[in-house]
Amino acid sequence: MQLQNLYKKEVKGSELSTEEQELLDAYRDEWQSASVQANYLKPIIFLLIVGAVIRVFY
């Protein structure tokens, strides 16, 4: 939760302390890779749900 607050603070343009900036930089790559992975799975999950619905009704 604290990392999310730091990110919001950065987006708003607020000044971050050196410690806060280092923490945010350390986890930025991890967030980006998790975001890419989540976006990659969304279409697959959607297609699986559509396929299941079609199979139930036919």
NUMI-786624 format. One record per atom (N, C-alpha, C): x, y, z; residue number from 1; residue in one letter. Coordinates in steps of 0.2 Angstrom, whole numbers. Each point is the difference from the previous one (the first is absolute). Last residue first. Example, Ala and Ser with C-alpha at 12.3 -4.5 7.8 and 13.67 -1.06 7.14 Angstrom:
+-------+-------+-------+-----+----+
|    c1 |    c2 |    c3 |   i | aa |
+-------+-------+-------+-----+----+
|    64 |   -11 |    35 |   2 |  S |
|     4 |     6 |     1 |   2 |  S |
|    -4 |     5 |     3 |   2 |  S |
|     2 |   -28 |     0 |   1 |  A |
|    -4 |     6 |     0 |   1 |  A |
|     4 |     6 |     0 |   1 |  A |
+-------+-------+-------+-----+----+
***
This chain:
+-------+-------+-------+-----+----+
|    c1 |    c2 |    c3 |   i | aa |
+-------+-------+-------+-----+----+
|  -125 |  -122 |  -131 |  58 |  Y |
|    -1 |    -4 |    -6 |  58 |  Y |
|     1 |    -7 |     1 |  58 |  Y |
|     2 |    17 |    17 |  57 |  F |
|    -6 |     1 |    -3 |  57 |  F |
|    -1 |    -4 |    -7 |  57 |  F |
|    20 |    -2 |    14 |  56 |  V |
|    -6 |    -1 |     4 |  56 |  V |
|    -6 |     1 |    -4 |  56 |  V |
|    20 |     5 |   -11 |  55 |  R |
|     0 |    -7 |     1 |  55 |  R |
|    -6 |    -2 |     5 |  55 |  R |
|     5 |    23 |    -4 |  54 |  I |
|    -2 |    -3 |    -6 |  54 |  I |
|    -1 |    -8 |     1 |  54 |  I |
|    10 |    11 |    18 |  53 |  V |
|    -7 |     3 |    -1 |  53 |  V |
|    -3 |    -3 |    -6 |  53 |  V |
|    23 |    -4 |     3 |  52 |  A |
|    -4 |    -4 |     5 |  52 |  A |
|    -8 |     2 |     0 |  52 |  A |
|    16 |    12 |   -14 |  51 |  G |
|    -1 |    -7 |    -2 |  51 |  G |
|    -4 |    -4 |     5 |  51 |  G |
|     5 |    22 |     6 |  50 |  V |
|    -5 |     0 |    -6 |  50 |  V |
|    -1 |    -7 |    -2 |  50 |  V |
|    16 |     3 |    17 |  49 |  I |
|    -7 |     1 |     2 |  49 |  I |
|    -5 |     0 |    -5 |  49 |  I |
|    23 |    -1 |    -6 |  48 |  L |
|    -2 |    -6 |     3 |  48 |  L |
|    -7 |     0 |     3 |  48 |  L |
|    10 |    19 |   -10 |  47 |  L |
|    -2 |    -5 |    -5 |  47 |  L |
|    -2 |    -6 |     3 |  47 |  L |
|     7 |    17 |    14 |  46 |  F |
|    -6 |     2 |    -3 |  46 |  F |
|    -2 |    -5 |    -5 |  46 |  F |
|    21 |    -3 |    10 |  45 |  I |
|    -6 |    -1 |     5 |  45 |  I |
|    -6 |     1 |    -3 |  45 |  I |
|    19 |     6 |   -13 |  44 |  I |
|    -1 |    -7 |     1 |  44 |  I |
|    -6 |    -2 |     5 |  44 |  I |
|     6 |    23 |    -3 |  43 |  P |
|    -3 |    -3 |    -6 |  43 |  P |
|    -1 |    -7 |     1 |  43 |  P |
|    12 |    10 |    18 |  42 |  K |
|    -7 |     2 |    -1 |  42 |  K |
|    -4 |    -3 |    -6 |  42 |  K |
|    24 |    -2 |     6 |  41 |  L |
|    -4 |    -5 |     2 |  41 |  L |
|    -8 |     2 |    -1 |  41 |  L |
|    19 |    15 |    -4 |  40 |  Y |
|     0 |    -6 |    -4 |  40 |  Y |
|    -5 |    -5 |     1 |  40 |  Y |
|     2 |    19 |    15 |  39 |  N |
|    -3 |     2 |    -7 |  39 |  N |
|     1 |    -6 |    -5 |  39 |  N |
|    10 |    -3 |    21 |  38 |  A |
|    -7 |     0 |     1 |  38 |  A |
|    -4 |     2 |    -7 |  38 |  A |
|    24 |     0 |     0 |  37 |  Q |
|    -3 |    -7 |     1 |  37 |  Q |
|    -7 |     0 |     1 |  37 |  Q |
|    11 |    21 |     0 |  36 |  V |
|     0 |    -3 |    -7 |  36 |  V |
|    -3 |    -7 |     0 |  36 |  V |
|     3 |    11 |    21 |  35 |  S |
|    -6 |     3 |    -4 |  35 |  S |
|     0 |    -3 |    -7 |  35 |  S |
|    17 |    -7 |    14 |  34 |  A |
|    -6 |    -3 |     2 |  34 |  A |
|    -6 |     3 |    -4 |  34 |  A |
|    22 |     9 |    -4 |  33 |  S |
|    -1 |    -7 |    -2 |  33 |  S |
|    -6 |    -3 |     2 |  33 |  S |
|     4 |    21 |     8 |  32 |  Q |
|    -1 |     0 |    -7 |  32 |  Q |
|     0 |    -7 |    -3 |  32 |  Q |
|     4 |     3 |    23 |  31 |  W |
|    -6 |     3 |    -2 |  31 |  W |
|    -2 |    -1 |    -7 |  31 |  W |
|    22 |    -4 |     7 |  30 |  E |
|    -4 |    -5 |     2 |  30 |  E |
|    -8 |     1 |    -1 |  30 |  E |
|    17 |    17 |    -4 |  29 |  D |
|     0 |    -6 |    -5 |  29 |  D |
|    -4 |    -5 |     2 |  29 |  D |
|     1 |    18 |    16 |  28 |  R |
|    -3 |     2 |    -7 |  28 |  R |
|     0 |    -6 |    -5 |  28 |  R |
|    10 |     1 |    23 |  27 |  Y |
|    -6 |    -4 |    -1 |  27 |  Y |
|    -3 |     1 |    -7 |  27 |  Y |
|    19 |    12 |     8 |  26 |  A |
|     2 |    -7 |     1 |  26 |  A |
|    -6 |    -4 |    -2 |  26 |  A |
|    -2 |    23 |     0 |  25 |  D |
|     4 |    -2 |    -5 |  25 |  D |
|     1 |    -7 |     0 |  25 |  D |
|   -11 |    10 |    18 |  24 |  L |
|    -4 |     0 |    -6 |  24 |  L |
|     4 |    -3 |    -6 |  24 |  L |
|    12 |     4 |    20 |  23 |  L |
|    -5 |    -6 |     1 |  23 |  L |
|    -5 |    -1 |    -6 |  23 |  L |
|    15 |    19 |     0 |  22 |  E |
|     4 |    -7 |     0 |  22 |  E |
|    -5 |    -6 |     0 |  22 |  E |
|    -9 |    22 |     5 |  21 |  Q |
|     2 |    -1 |    -7 |  21 |  Q |
|     3 |    -7 |    -2 |  21 |  Q |
|    -4 |     6 |    23 |  20 |  E |
|    -6 |    -1 |    -4 |  20 |  E |
|     1 |    -2 |    -7 |  20 |  E |
|    18 |     8 |    13 |  19 |  E |
|    -2 |    -7 |     2 |  19 |  E |
|    -6 |    -2 |    -4 |  19 |  E |
|     7 |    22 |    -3 |  18 |  T |
|     5 |    -4 |    -3 |  18 |  T |
|    -2 |    -7 |     1 |  18 |  T |
|   -20 |    16 |     2 |  17 |  S |
|     6 |     0 |     3 |  17 |  S |
|     5 |    -5 |    -4 |  17 |  S |
|   -20 |    14 |   -12 |  16 |  L |
|     1 |    -6 |     3 |  16 |  L |
|     7 |     0 |     4 |  16 |  L |
|   -20 |    18 |   -11 |  15 |  E |
|     7 |    -1 |     1 |  15 |  E |
|     1 |    -6 |     5 |  15 |  E |
|   -21 |     4 |   -17 |  14 |  S |
|     2 |     2 |     7 |  14 |  S |
|     8 |    -2 |     0 |  14 |  S |
|   -17 |    -3 |   -19 |  13 |  G |
|     6 |     4 |     0 |  13 |  G |
|     3 |     3 |     7 |  13 |  G |
|   -18 |   -17 |    -7 |  12 |  K |
|    -2 |     6 |     1 |  12 |  K |
|     5 |     6 |     0 |  12 |  K |
|     6 |   -23 |    -3 |  11 |  V |
|    -4 |     2 |    -5 |  11 |  V |
|    -3 |     7 |     1 |  11 |  V |
|    12 |   -10 |    17 |  10 |  E |
|     5 |     2 |    -5 |  10 |  E |
|    -4 |     2 |    -6 |  10 |  E |
|   -12 |    -8 |    18 |   9 |  K |
|     3 |     6 |     2 |   9 |  K |
|     5 |     3 |    -6 |   9 |  K |
|   -11 |   -21 |    -1 |   8 |  K |
|    -5 |     5 |    -1 |   8 |  K |
|     4 |     7 |     1 |   8 |  K |
|    13 |   -19 |     4 |   7 |  Y |
|    -1 |     1 |    -7 |   7 |  Y |
|    -5 |     6 |    -1 |   7 |  Y |
|     3 |    -6 |    22 |   6 |  L |
|     6 |     3 |    -3 |   6 |  L |
|    -1 |     1 |    -7 |   6 |  L |
|   -16 |   -12 |    11 |   5 |  N |
|    -1 |     7 |     2 |   5 |  N |
|     6 |     4 |    -3 |   5 |  N |
|     0 |   -24 |    -3 |   4 |  Q |
|    -5 |     4 |    -5 |   4 |  Q |
|    -1 |     7 |     2 |   4 |  Q |
|    15 |   -13 |    13 |   3 |  L |
|     3 |     1 |    -7 |   3 |  L |
|    -5 |     3 |    -4 |   3 |  L |
|    -7 |    -6 |    22 |   2 |  Q |
|     4 |     6 |     0 |   2 |  Q |
|     3 |     1 |    -7 |   2 |  Q |
|   -13 |   -19 |     3 |   1 |  M |
|    -4 |     6 |     0 |   1 |  M |
|     4 |     6 |     0 |   1 |  M |
+-------+-------+-------+-----+----+
***
